């Protein structure tokens, strides 16, 4: 059943969810920093 070196599928899903959460937070932070830079540049 397990093809990836004996890693249980549940643990694999948790790693994937953490990866997605990190990506989402990173995108949100990038968007906020862009808006912040635009505000400083215009002000």
Phi and psi restraints in degrees (range 20) as a CNS / XPLOR table:
assign (resid 1 and name C) (resid 2 and name N)
       (resid 2 and name CA) (resid 2 and name C) 1.0 -83.7 20.0 2
assign (resid 2 and name N) (resid 2 and name CA)
       (resid 2 and name C) (resid 3 and name N) 1.0 123.0 20.0 2
assign (resid 2 and name C) (resid 3 and name N)
       (resid 3 and name CA) (resid 3 and name C) 1.0 -101.2 20.0 2
assign (resid 3 and name N) (resid 3 and name CA)
       (resid 3 and name C) (resid 4 and name N) 1.0 -22.9 20.0 2
assign (resid 3 and name C) (resid 4 and name N)
       (resid 4 and name CA) (resid 4 and name C) 1.0 -98.2 20.0 2
assign (resid 4 and name N) (resid 4 and name CA)
       (resid 4 and name C) (resid 5 and name N) 1.0 75.2 20.0 2
assign (resid 4 and name C) (resid 5 and name N)
       (resid 5 and name CA) (resid 5 and name C) 1.0 54.8 20.0 2
assign (resid 5 and name N) (resid 5 and name CA)
       (resid 5 and name C) (resid 6 and name N) 1.0 32.8 20.0 2
assign (resid 5 and name C) (resid 6 and name N)
       (resid 6 and name CA) (resid 6 and name C) 1.0 76.9 20.0 2
assign (resid 6 and name N) (resid 6 and name CA)
       (resid 6 and name C) (resid 7 and name N) 1.0 21.3 20.0 2
assign (resid 6 and name C) (resid 7 and name N)
       (resid 7 and name CA) (resid 7 and name C) 1.0 -84.4 20.0 2
assign (resid 7 and name N) (resid 7 and name CA)
       (resid 7 and name C) (resid 8 and name N) 1.0 124.7 20.0 2
assign (resid 7 and name C) (resid 8 and name N)
       (resid 8 and name CA) (resid 8 and name C) 1.0 -65.2 20.0 2
assign (resid 8 and name N) (resid 8 and name CA)
       (resid 8 and name C) (resid 9 and name N) 1.0 145.9 20.0 2
assign (resid 8 and name C) (resid 9 and name N)
       (resid 9 and name CA) (resid 9 and name C) 1.0 -61.8 20.0 2
assign (resid 9 and name N) (resid 9 and name CA)
       (resid 9 and name C) (resid 10 and name N) 1.0 -31.1 20.0 2
assign (resid 9 and name C) (resid 10 and name N)
       (resid 10 and name CA) (resid 10 and name C) 1.0 -63.8 20.0 2
assign (resid 10 and name N) (resid 10 and name CA)
       (resid 10 and name C) (resid 11 and name N) 1.0 -46.7 20.0 2
assign (resid 10 and name C) (resid 11 and name N)
       (resid 11 and name CA) (resid 11 and name C) 1.0 -62.3 20.0 2
assign (resid 11 and name N) (resid 11 and name CA)
       (resid 11 and name C) (resid 12 and name N) 1.0 -38.3 20.0 2
assign (resid 11 and name C) (resid 12 and name N)
       (resid 12 and name CA) (resid 12 and name C) 1.0 -62.8 20.0 2
assign (resid 12 and name N) (resid 12 and name CA)
       (resid 12 and name C) (resid 13 and name N) 1.0 -41.9 20.0 2
assign (resid 12 and name C) (resid 13 and name N)
       (resid 13 and name CA) (resid 13 and name C) 1.0 -63.6 20.0 2
assign (resid 13 and name N) (resid 13 and name CA)
       (resid 13 and name C) (resid 14 and name N) 1.0 -40.4 20.0 2
assign (resid 13 and name C) (resid 14 and name N)
       (resid 14 and name CA) (resid 14 and name C) 1.0 -62.2 20.0 2
assign (resid 14 and name N) (resid 14 and name CA)
       (resid 14 and name C) (resid 15 and name N) 1.0 -42.7 20.0 2
assign (resid 14 and name C) (resid 15 and name N)
       (resid 15 and name CA) (resid 15 and name C) 1.0 -61.5 20.0 2
assign (resid 15 and name N) (resid 15 and name CA)
       (resid 15 and name C) (resid 16 and name N) 1.0 -41.5 20.0 2
assign (resid 15 and name C) (resid 16 and name N)
       (resid 16 and name CA) (resid 16 and name C) 1.0 -64.0 20.0 2
assign (resid 16 and name N) (resid 16 and name CA)
       (resid 16 and name C) (resid 17 and name N) 1.0 -42.3 20.0 2
assign (resid 16 and name C) (resid 17 and name N)
       (resid 17 and name CA) (resid 17 and name C) 1.0 -64.2 20.0 2
assign (resid 17 and name N) (resid 17 and name CA)
       (resid 17 and name C) (resid 18 and name N) 1.0 -42.3 20.0 2
assign (resid 17 and name C) (resid 18 and name N)
       (resid 18 and name CA) (resid 18 and name C) 1.0 -61.6 20.0 2
assign (resid 18 and name N) (resid 18 and name CA)
       (resid 18 and name C) (resid 19 and name N) 1.0 -40.6 20.0 2
assign (resid 18 and name C) (resid 19 and name N)
       (resid 19 and name CA) (resid 19 and name C) 1.0 -61.6 20.0 2
assign (resid 19 and name N) (resid 19 and name CA)
       (resid 19 and name C) (resid 20 and name N) 1.0 -44.3 20.0 2
assign (resid 19 and name C) (resid 20 and name N)
       (resid 20 and name CA) (resid 20 and name C) 1.0 -64.1 20.0 2
assign (resid 20 and name N) (resid 20 and name CA)
       (resid 20 and name C) (resid 21 and name N) 1.0 -40.9 20.0 2
assign (resid 20 and name C) (resid 21 and name N)
       (resid 21 and name CA) (resid 21 and name C) 1.0 -62.9 20.0 2
assign (resid 21 and name N) (resid 21 and name CA)
       (resid 21 and name C) (resid 22 and name N) 1.0 -42.9 20.0 2
assign (resid 21 and name C) (resid 22 and name N)
       (resid 22 and name CA) (resid 22 and name C) 1.0 -62.8 20.0 2
assign (resid 22 and name N) (resid 22 and name CA)
       (resid 22 and name C) (resid 23 and name N) 1.0 -42.7 20.0 2
assign (resid 22 and name C) (resid 23 and name N)
       (resid 23 and name CA) (resid 23 and name C) 1.0 -60.8 20.0 2
assign (resid 23 and name N) (resid 23 and name CA)
       (resid 23 and name C) (resid 24 and name N) 1.0 -44.1 20.0 2
assign (resid 23 and name C) (resid 24 and name N)
       (resid 24 and name CA) (resid 24 and name C) 1.0 -62.5 20.0 2
assign (resid 24 and name N) (resid 24 and name CA)
       (resid 24 and name C) (resid 25 and name N) 1.0 -46.1 20.0 2
assign (resid 24 and name C) (resid 25 and name N)
       (resid 25 and name CA) (resid 25 and name C) 1.0 -62.5 20.0 2
assign (resid 25 and name N) (resid 25 and name CA)
       (resid 25 and name C) (resid 26 and name N) 1.0 -40.0 20.0 2
assign (resid 25 and name C) (resid 26 and name N)
       (resid 26 and name CA) (resid 26 and name C) 1.0 -63.3 20.0 2
assign (resid 26 and name N) (resid 26 and name CA)
       (resid 26 and name C) (resid 27 and name N) 1.0 -42.1 20.0 2
assign (resid 26 and name C) (resid 27 and name N)
       (resid 27 and name CA) (resid 27 and name C) 1.0 -64.8 20.0 2
assign (resid 27 and name N) (resid 27 and name CA)
       (resid 27 and name C) (resid 28 and name N) 1.0 -42.7 20.0 2
assign (resid 27 and name C) (resid 28 and name N)
       (resid 28 and name CA) (resid 28 and name C) 1.0 -62.8 20.0 2
assign (resid 28 and name N) (resid 28 and name CA)
       (resid 28 and name C) (resid 29 and name N) 1.0 -43.0 20.0 2
assign (resid 28 and name C) (resid 29 and name N)
       (resid 29 and name CA) (resid 29 and name C) 1.0 -64.2 20.0 2
assign (resid 29 and name N) (resid 29 and name CA)
       (resid 29 and name C) (resid 30 and name N) 1.0 -39.5 20.0 2
assign (resid 29 and name C) (resid 30 and name N)
       (resid 30 and name CA) (resid 30 and name C) 1.0 -63.9 20.0 2
assign (resid 30 and name N) (resid 30 and name CA)
       (resid 30 and name C) (resid 31 and name N) 1.0 -41.2 20.0 2
assign (resid 30 and name C) (resid 31 and name N)
       (resid 31 and name CA) (resid 31 and name C) 1.0 -64.6 20.0 2
assign (resid 31 and name N) (resid 31 and name CA)
       (resid 31 and name C) (resid 32 and name N) 1.0 -43.3 20.0 2
assign (resid 31 and name C) (resid 32 and name N)
       (resid 32 and name CA) (resid 32 and name C) 1.0 -64.4 20.0 2
assign (resid 32 and name N) (resid 32 and name CA)
       (resid 32 and name C) (resid 33 and name N) 1.0 -42.7 20.0 2
assign (resid 32 and name C) (resid 33 and name N)
       (resid 33 and name CA) (resid 33 and name C) 1.0 -65.4 20.0 2
assign (resid 33 and name N) (resid 33 and name CA)
       (resid 33 and name C) (resid 34 and name N) 1.0 -36.1 20.0 2
assign (resid 33 and name C) (resid 34 and name N)
       (resid 34 and name CA) (resid 34 and name C) 1.0 -62.7 20.0 2
assign (resid 34 and name N) (resid 34 and name CA)
       (resid 34 and name C) (resid 35 and name N) 1.0 -48.3 20.0 2
assign (resid 34 and name C) (resid 35 and name N)
       (resid 35 and name CA) (resid 35 and name C) 1.0 -61.1 20.0 2
assign (resid 35 and name N) (resid 35 and name CA)
       (resid 35 and name C) (resid 36 and name N) 1.0 -39.0 20.0 2
assign (resid 35 and name C) (resid 36 and name N)
       (resid 36 and name CA) (resid 36 and name C) 1.0 -63.2 20.0 2
assign (resid 36 and name N) (resid 36 and name CA)
       (resid 36 and name C) (resid 37 and name N) 1.0 -45.1 20.0 2
assign (resid 36 and name C) (resid 37 and name N)
       (resid 37 and name CA) (resid 37 and name C) 1.0 -64.0 20.0 2
assign (resid 37 and name N) (resid 37 and name CA)
       (resid 37 and name C) (resid 38 and name N) 1.0 -39.6 20.0 2
assign (resid 37 and name C) (resid 38 and name N)
       (resid 38 and name CA) (resid 38 and name C) 1.0 -63.1 20.0 2
assign (resid 38 and name N) (resid 38 and name CA)
       (resid 38 and name C) (resid 39 and name N) 1.0 -40.6 20.0 2
assign (resid 38 and name C) (resid 39 and name N)
       (resid 39 and name CA) (resid 39 and name C) 1.0 -63.6 20.0 2
assign (resid 39 and name N) (resid 39 and name CA)
       (resid 39 and name C) (resid 40 and name N) 1.0 -45.0 20.0 2
assign (resid 39 and name C) (resid 40 and name N)
       (resid 40 and name CA) (resid 40 and name C) 1.0 -64.5 20.0 2
assign (resid 40 and name N) (resid 40 and name CA)
       (resid 40 and name C) (resid 41 and name N) 1.0 -40.5 20.0 2
assign (resid 40 and name C) (resid 41 and name N)
       (resid 41 and name CA) (resid 41 and name C) 1.0 -65.2 20.0 2
assign (resid 41 and name N) (resid 41 and name CA)
       (resid 41 and name C) (resid 42 and name N) 1.0 -39.5 20.0 2
assign (resid 41 and name C) (resid 42 and name N)
       (resid 42 and name CA) (resid 42 and name C) 1.0 -77.3 20.0 2
assign (resid 42 and name N) (resid 42 and name CA)
       (resid 42 and name C) (resid 43 and name N) 1.0 -32.7 20.0 2
